[in-house]
């Protein structure tokens, strides 16, 4: 698929602006937390915790993304990301945060060509589990580091890479008033698989969330990817700007408070 691009400086990076991708995130975020002797949290405070990728909180966000004007046919690709976050308490000082992104994709035909290459596809994409080692008492600056993996679970080759990939990942953020600001970065290399799509790719995703109130918030999370397997004179560097309106339905599952 051809995309417009240009060359930048000595690195001669070909910048491909994928375009403005509008994504509305609907549905529920299920959260599970202990409630013994704790004051009832506001919907906004609970929403801010679900926006923290390394929060000490079990949550299961459901994010619906509509990616408009994709491919030469200008098609709309729908992706439902189920993203359970489960903390594991290793000690009084450290948590291991597990985050598993499971994409369910409906992709129409994006460009002209043989059906086996350019036809539509629907099903499960590649599952991406990540594990972050994060301090329990992080203060104003919150961080986590660890490994990330991409499993070749796609039910159609058009929805995944057919490769098992792994690499390091890190996240850092801060919460100031209604703002939650941070970034997630990783780089993965393919190590085995049955496809011909060797992977050496970086992902950088800064995120800015503004909490409006009652569990609703605005978020911008542009995704920047670099394909290091491209020819050295024209590394692919893509940017997709994502804007979400999220919240409204936060369901908390907790045991009753004991008197």
ABEGO torsion letter per residue (X at the ends): XBBBBBBBEAAGBBBBBAEBBBBBBBEBBBBBBBABGBBBBBAAAAAAAAABAABBBBBBBBBBBBBBGBEAAGBBBBBBBBBBBBBBBABAABBBBBBBBBBBBBBBBABBEBAAAABBBBEBBBBBBBBBBBBABAEABBBBBEBBBBBBABABAAABAGBBBBEBBBBBBBBBEABBBBBBBBBBBBABEABABBBBBBBBBBBBBBBAEGGBBBBBBBBBBBBAABBAABBBBBBBBBBBBBEGBBBBBBBBBBX
